[in-house]
Amino acid sequence: MKTAPFKAARGAANVLAHRSAEALEDLQSPALQGAPEARFWRALAEADQANTPGHHNDTLKEGGGFLTGYSPALQLRLGLLAAQAAVDAADDLTAERLMDMLKPLVQTGTEKARLTFIEGRFEEMTGATETALVKYREAEASTGRWERSRAGLARVELELKEKKITPAQALQDMERLRFAWRGDDFEYNLLKRLAELYFQEKDFGSGLRTLKQLAANFRETKDIEPIAAQMGDVFSKLFFDGEADKLPPFTAIALFEEFKELTPVGPKGDEMIRKLADRLAAVDLLDRASDLLRQQVRFRLQGEEKARVGFRNGILQMLNRNPQGAIDALAESGIRFEMGMIRNHYVG
């Protein structure tokens, strides 16, 4: 079961099923390294994986001669992959030759939509924007889910690039595409692009929620550390660099509470919390400001810093005319204080 012919057959089957990673496991076998046909299938798998667009275009050109040796149905399947790879590589001559070869082979509406989508990509690559949009809309109206989703995203991106739609309109269309195709690199890249547009439009909550969903959906298949780092950077921009000061106070505190797990440990995180508490106190949201400082005292701080923030919380409670709250805050902070002084302040 580990012979070269078996690996080649299983690798080819996985290429046709768009299981590129599994295909490459077989097609990269040392036993197949010297076989030109296996090299062609390997290039198809790598092109389908879209990790190195254009890198294997020469192999696809050379391997195009293998297509005539296959059945018409297989010629179409492989030819579509090869044509897509040629467009990705901006090789207009190879792409045009392959598309011309494929047209007589198309039988079903889905096959026509796939070819139409590739033609749209070709037209966009060569600068024929309006023709590309026509092609994308045609493919988008098909019954094939793969074709509808890819053509829809390509159409939205091109309309946005040409300023035919606003970022807000692009977001509406892209949100609908979240349900058009689930899984694989399409959903991963779509969610990343959605988050990027949300941040561009200053909708930080939607952007962070989108990245959080992306990390949850692809935890087992992707390296999510860059996504987590991006979420942390956005959170820092909001609550350390001051971007949250431009938001309504209730929006800012709600955003902080929803994503407070992104608060970094150490002095930077403590400073974020104090800045937000100051902002809330400045608009008389004293209870909310006090809650933030109380959480710091209880769970984040030690020693002198704990005493300092606890005293600060006590002051907020006094400003809020809550003497018992001030006493409790000072007690939690570890400060030894004459509690009667606080009571006398309010009695007097």
N, C-alpha and C positions, 0 to 999 in steps of 0.2 A: 504493500500500500504506500510505500515511500519512493517508488520508482519515478524517474523523470517524466514519463508519459502521464502518470497519474497526477503528479504535481501540476503539470502543464494544463491538463483537462480541468482540474479543480480550480486552478487559478483563473482560467478563462471563464468558467461558470460564475465565479465571484465577481469578475469584471463586469459581466453582463447583468449581474444583480446589484451593481453599484456598491459592492462590499470591497472597497479598494484596499483597506488594510489587510483583510484576510487574503485577498488575491496576491498582494505583494509578498506575503509570507511564503507562498509557494513559488511565485515567479522569480523571486530573488534567490532561489536555491542555487548553489554552486553547480549542480548538475545541468542547469538550464542556461548558464551564463554564455555559452558559446552558440546558442541557437538563435538565429536572427528572428524567427517567428515569435519565440518567447520574449525576445527583447521588444518586439512590437506590442505584444499584449501588456508587458510590464510598463511601457510608455503610456499606454491607454489607461492603465490603473493609476499611474502617478498623475496623469493629466486630470482624470476624474476626481482625484483627491484634491486637486487645485492647490497643492502646496508649492509647486515650482512651475507656474505657468510659463510656457515657452521653452523651458529647459530641455524638453525631449521632443521638440518639434521636428528636428532632423530625423529622428528615429521614426516618427509618424509619417514623414514624407517618404522615407525609404520603404517603410512597411506597407504603404498604400497598395503596393502590388499584390500583397497577400489577399486583399479583399476579393478580387475576381475569382479566387479559388474557393470561396465559400458560397453557401446558398444565398439567394436574394435576401431572405429575411435576416441572415447573419450579416450580410454585406451592409444592410441598412442600419442594424444596431451598431456595428463597429464604425461605420462611416459617420454616423451622427456623433459618436464620441470623438472621432478624429477631427471632424469639422469644428466641433466646439473647441477642441484643443488648439486648432489652428487660429481660430478667432481670438482665443485667450492670448496667443503668442503674437497677435497682430500680423500674422502671415496671410495677407489678403489673397495672394495667388493660390496657395494651397487650399485655403478655405473655399474660394470660388470654384476651384476644380472639383473639390469633394461635394459641394452643394449641387453642382450640375450633374454629377454622377448619381446623386441620391434621388433627385426629383422623379425619375421613372420608377423607382423602387417603392415609393410611398403608396400605401394602400388605405390605411385607416385615418380617421379624423385626428386621432392622437398623434400618429406619426407625422401627419401634415403640420400639426401645431408645433411639434418639436422642431421640425425643419424651419418653420416660419419664425420661431423664436431665434434660432441660430442666424437666420437671414436678417432679423432685426439687429442682432448683435453686430453682424457684418456691416450693415448700413450705418449703424452708430459709429463703428470703428473708422469707417471711411468718410465720416462727416455728413452723411445724408440724414440729418436729424428727423425731419418730418416723415420721411419714408420709414425710418426705424420705429417711430411712434405708431405708425399705421400697422406695421408688422407686429409690434408688441400687443397692441389692442386686439388684433386678430387672434393671436395665440392665447391671449388672456380670456377670450370668449369661448375657448374650447372646453371640452369636458374633461380633459386630462388634468389631474391635480398638480402633477409635477410641472407641466407646461404653464398652467394658470398662475401658479405661485411665482415661478422664475420670471415669466413675462411681466407679471404685475409689478414685481419689485424693480425690474429693469425700467419699466415705463415710468414709475414714480421717480426713480433716481434721475432719469433723463429730463423729465418735466421740471424737477427741482433745479437741476443744473442749468436749464434753459430759462429759469425764472417764469415758467408757465403756471406754477403753483407756488404757494407759500410753504414754509416749513410746517406750519400748523396743518395745512391740508395734506402735506406729505405724511405727517404723523397719523392722521385719520386713516389714510389708505393703508399705511404699513401696519397699523393695529389690526385691520381686518385680515391682513396676510398672516397674522400669528396663528390663525385657525385654518389656513389653507394648506399648510404642510408642517408636520411636526417631526422633530428629530433631525439628525445629521447636520452637516455644516450650514445648510440653508437657515435653519431655525437659529443656530448659534450666531451666525453673522447678522441675521435680521434683528435679533434682540440687542446685539452690540450697537447696531446702527440706530435702533430706536432710542436707546439710552443716550447716545451721542446727540441726537436731535433734541431730546428732552432737555439735556443740560444746556444746549445752545439756546433753547427757548426759556431758560431759567425755571423750568419745571423740575426742580431737584427731587421732589418726592417721587414723581413718576419715573424719573431716570434711575434713582436708587432702587425702586421696587423692581424695575425691569432687570437690572443687573443682579439683584437678589434671586429673581426667578431663573435667570440664566445660570447662575452658580448652582442652584438646586437641581436644575434639569440636566446639567452636564457634569455633575460632580464625579461620576464614574468614568467618563470618557474623555474629559479635557483637563488641562492644567488650569485650574481656576485661580491660582495665586495672583496672576495679573489682574483678574476681575476684582478680587478682594482688595488688592492694592489700589485700584481705581476708585472703588467705593470709599476707602479710607481717605484718599486724596480729596474727593468731593466733600466728604464730611468735614475734613480739616479746613477746606476752603470756606465752608459755611460758618463754622463755629470758632475757628481760630483766626482766619484772615478777615472775617467780618462780613462775608457775603450774606449771612443770615440777618444782618442788621437792616437789609433792604426789604425783608419780608415782614408782614404783620406779626406782632408778638405771639399771638396764639398759633399762627402757622409755624413759626420758628420753634416754639416749645413742643408742638405736636410732632414736628419732624425730628427733633432731638429724641423725644421719647420713643418714636417708632424705630429709630436706628441707633439707639444709645450703645448697642454692642460694638459700634464702630469707634467709640471713644477710646483713644489710645491710653495705655497705662503710663503712669509717670507724670511729670510736671506739665507736659503739653496738654494732656487730657484734663488735668485739674484746672489749668488756665482756661480751657474751653468752657468748662462748667461755670467758672466764676464770671467769665464774660457774658454768658447767657443770663446768669442770675442778675448781673448788673443791668442788663437790658430790660429784663422783666421788672426789676425794682423801679427803674426809671419811668415806667408807665403804670406804676401803682399795682402791678401784679405781685404783691408782696408774698402772698401765700405760695405761689408757684416758685418764686425766687428762693423762698425759704426751704421748700421741698428739695430743690436741687442741692443747696448747701448742706442740708441735713443728710442726704444720701452720701455726700462726700465725706462728712464727718464719720458716718457709721461704717462705710465700706472701703474708702480709698486712702484716708490720711492717717498719719501717725505723728506723735510728738508735737513740736512747736507749730507745725503747719495745721495740724488738727485743732489745736487750741485757737490759732488765729482765725480759721474759717468758722469755728464754733462761736467765737466772740462776734464775728461779723453777722452770723445768723441771729445771734441774740439781739443785735442792734436792729435787724430787720423786724424781728418780732416786737420790739419796743415801738418802732415806727408804726407797726400794724396794731398798736394798742392791745397787745397780747402779753401781759406780764408773765403769766404762767408759761407761755411758750418760750419767752426769753430765758426764764429760769431753767427750763428743760434743756434748751439749747446750750447754755453754759455748763450745765451738769454733764451733758453728753460729751462736751469738748474736753472735760477734765480740768477746767479752770476752777480754782478755789475763789469764790467771790462771796461778798456779803449780800445774800439774797434780799435782805431787808431793804437795801438801798433801792432795788428795783421796785419793790412794792411801794416804798415811801414816795418814789418818783411819781407814781400814778395816784396814790392817795392824796399827796400834797397838791 
